Amino acid sequence: MMIKMGQKKSQEWKRTWEQYCTQNLLDGKPHFDPAKRDASFLEGFFDFIGKMAQGVSPPGGGMGMGSMGGMGSMVGMGSMGSMSSMGGMGMGPPVKKGPGMGAMSGDPMKDQLVQKVKAFQRLGEENKQAWHPGYCDTNLGGVYDPNRHDVGSLQMFVSQYGAQDLAGGGGGCSGVSVGAGHPLVMKIKGYQKMGEPQKMAWYSYCDANLGGKYDPARHSEEALKDFIASYGVP
């Protein structure tokens, strides 16, 4: 199988596959063995790679995969060395960051919808479950990060669940740090210990949203809740 061959031949391919699986959990787990994934998931992965090869950013950005130059020969797409400077969470130039809002796509309407979805989730566990696994698993392929979806998908959710009047900002990654003993800090540290993909997911989030500061104790409760909601941290 091409995916397994890619895992053996290219570290960049392996890293991309693992991070793609991390963003698209199966039964709450990444499951890196392609044999455990269905045909639609594998097709989605190749479509993802194809879009990157043509310089098309996936909706809402990507997963902060760093250099991917070594992947070209694995999928017959020629050299992909020009993609090696895809910093942060996006596929292409690093996304902008606004005060208290985390990563910004450059589309004001989308940024506002993303913040409305995040604000909706913070209203309570029932709201969080409405977004994921509910809406995301049913309509968005199980991808929980609202930054990775298009305006139409976000607007549909906001309209369906009455989140239109929620503040577009306030998704706060700023504020008073919670300290080392906070339960959310322990949750995120436990998540990182689950494996390298989980650790890289946190690092990528910090690079894009939190100034590259990897210690969760140094961030606000809102910032930690935002990560937990975006990545479906158990």
C-alpha positions in Angstrom: 0.0 0.0 0.0 1.3 3.4 -0.9 0.7 4.9 2.5 2.7 2.2 4.3 5.5 2.6 1.7 5.5 6.3 2.3 5.8 5.8 6.0 8.9 3.6 5.5 10.6 5.8 2.8 9.9 9.3 4.0 9.9 10.8 7.5 8.0 13.8 6.2 5.3 11.6 4.7 5.1 9.6 7.9 4.8 12.8 10.0 2.1 14.2 7.6 0.1 10.9 7.8 0.3 10.8 11.6 -0.8 14.4 12.0 -3.7 13.9 9.5 -4.8 11.0 11.6 -4.5 13.0 14.8 -6.8 15.6 13.3 -9.3 13.0 12.2 -9.7 10.6 15.1 -11.4 7.2 14.9 -13.2 6.2 18.1 -11.4 9.0 19.9 -7.9 7.8 18.8 -5.6 8.7 15.9 -5.1 5.0 14.6 -2.1 5.4 12.4 -2.5 1.9 10.7 -4.1 2.6 7.3 -5.7 -0.8 7.4 -8.0 0.5 10.2 -9.2 3.4 8.0 -11.9 3.2 5.4 -11.6 4.1 1.7 -13.1 7.5 2.1 -10.6 8.5 4.8 -7.7 7.3 2.6 -9.1 9.2 -0.4 -9.4 12.3 1.8 -5.7 12.0 2.7 -4.6 11.8 -0.9 -6.9 14.7 -1.8 -5.3 16.7 1.0 -1.8 15.9 -0.4 -2.9 16.8 -3.9 -4.2 20.2 -2.9 -0.9 21.0 -1.1 1.0 19.9 -4.2 -0.9 22.4 -6.3 -0.5 25.1 -3.7 -4.2 25.0 -2.6 -4.7 25.5 1.1 -7.2 23.1 2.7 -10.2 25.0 4.1 -9.2 26.8 7.3 -5.5 26.0 7.1 -3.7 22.9 7.9 -1.9 21.2 10.6 1.5 22.8 11.0 3.5 20.1 9.3 6.7 22.1 8.6 8.9 21.0 5.7 7.3 18.5 3.3 9.8 18.6 0.4 10.6 14.9 0.7 7.0 13.8 -0.1 7.0 14.7 -3.8 8.5 11.5 -5.1 6.2 9.4 -3.0 3.0 10.6 -4.8 4.4 11.2 -8.2 3.9 14.9 -8.0 7.4 16.1 -8.6 9.3 18.3 -6.3 7.5 19.9 -3.4 10.4 21.7 -2.0 8.8 25.0 -2.5 6.3 24.0 0.3 9.0 23.7 2.9 8.3 27.1 4.5 4.7 26.4 5.6 5.1 27.6 9.2 2.5 27.6 12.0 -0.9 26.1 11.5 -1.4 27.0 7.8 -0.5 25.6 4.5 1.2 28.6 2.9 2.2 31.8 4.7 1.8 31.7 8.4 -1.6 32.8 9.5 -2.0 36.2 11.2 -2.8 36.5 14.9 -5.1 39.1 16.5 -5.1 40.1 20.1 -7.2 37.6 22.1 -8.4 35.8 19.0 -5.6 33.3 18.2 -5.0 32.5 14.6 -6.7 34.6 11.9 -7.4 33.4 8.3 -7.3 36.8 6.7 -11.1 36.5 6.0 -12.9 38.7 8.6 -16.2 36.9 8.1 -14.6 33.5 8.7 -12.6 34.7 11.7 -15.7 36.0 13.3 -17.6 32.7 12.6 -14.7 30.7 14.1 -14.8 32.8 17.3 -18.6 32.4 17.5 -18.3 28.6 17.3 -15.6 28.6 20.0 -17.6 31.0 22.2 -20.6 28.6 21.7 -18.6 25.6 22.9 -17.5 27.5 26.0 -21.1 27.9 27.2 -21.2 24.4 28.5 -20.6 20.7 27.9 -23.8 20.3 26.0 -22.8 23.0 23.6 -19.4 21.5 23.2 -21.0 18.1 22.3 -23.2 19.8 19.8 -20.1 20.9 17.9 -18.2 17.7 18.4 -18.8 14.9 18.0 -22.3 16.0 16.9 -22.1 18.4 14.0 -18.5 17.7 13.1 -18.9 13.9 12.9 -22.1 14.2 11.0 -21.1 16.9 8.5 -17.4 17.7 8.7 -15.6 14.4 8.6 -14.8 14.5 12.3 -12.5 17.5 12.1 -13.1 19.5 15.2 -11.0 22.6 14.7 -13.3 25.3 13.3 -10.3 27.0 11.6 -10.2 24.1 9.2 -13.7 24.6 7.8 -15.1 27.0 5.2 -17.4 29.9 5.8 -20.5 28.0 4.5 -20.0 25.1 7.0 -19.4 27.5 9.9 -22.3 29.7 9.0 -24.6 26.6 8.8 -23.7 25.6 12.3 -24.0 29.1 13.8 -27.4 29.5 12.2 -28.6 26.0 13.2 -27.6 26.4 16.8 -28.6 30.0 17.3 -25.0 31.3 17.9 -25.4 34.4 15.7 -25.5 36.8 18.6 -22.5 35.5 20.4 -19.5 37.8 20.5 -17.1 37.2 17.6 -14.1 37.9 19.8 -13.3 36.9 23.3 -11.9 33.5 22.3 -9.1 34.7 24.4 -5.6 33.3 24.3 -4.6 36.2 26.5 -5.2 36.6 30.3 -3.8 35.4 33.6 -1.8 32.2 33.5 -3.4 29.4 35.4 -0.4 27.9 37.1 1.1 24.4 37.2 -1.5 22.8 39.3 -4.6 23.7 37.3 -6.7 20.7 36.1 -6.6 21.9 32.4 -2.8 22.0 32.6 -2.7 18.4 33.8 -5.2 17.4 31.0 -3.1 18.9 28.3 0.1 17.4 29.7 -1.6 14.0 29.8 -2.7 14.5 26.2 0.9 15.2 25.1 2.0 12.0 26.8 -0.3 10.0 24.6 2.2 10.2 21.7 4.3 12.3 19.4 1.4 13.4 17.2 -0.5 14.8 20.3 2.6 16.6 21.4 3.1 18.1 18.0 -0.5 19.2 17.9 0.0 21.2 21.1 3.3 22.6 19.8 1.7 23.6 16.5 -1.1 25.3 18.4 1.3 27.2 20.6 3.3 28.3 17.6 0.2 29.6 15.8 -1.7 31.1 18.8 0.4 31.4 21.9 3.7 32.9 20.9 5.5 29.6 20.9 5.3 29.1 24.6 4.8 25.4 25.2 4.2 25.2 28.9 0.4 25.1 29.4 0.8 26.6 32.9 1.9 29.9 31.3 -1.4 30.4 29.5 -4.9 31.5 30.5 -7.8 29.1 31.2 -9.5 30.4 28.0 -6.5 29.5 25.9 -6.4 26.0 27.3 -10.1 25.5 26.8 -9.8 26.7 23.3 -7.1 24.0 22.5 -9.1 21.3 24.3 -12.2 22.2 22.3 -10.4 22.5 19.0 -8.5 19.2 19.2 -11.1 17.1 21.0 -8.8 16.4 24.0 -10.4 13.7 26.0 
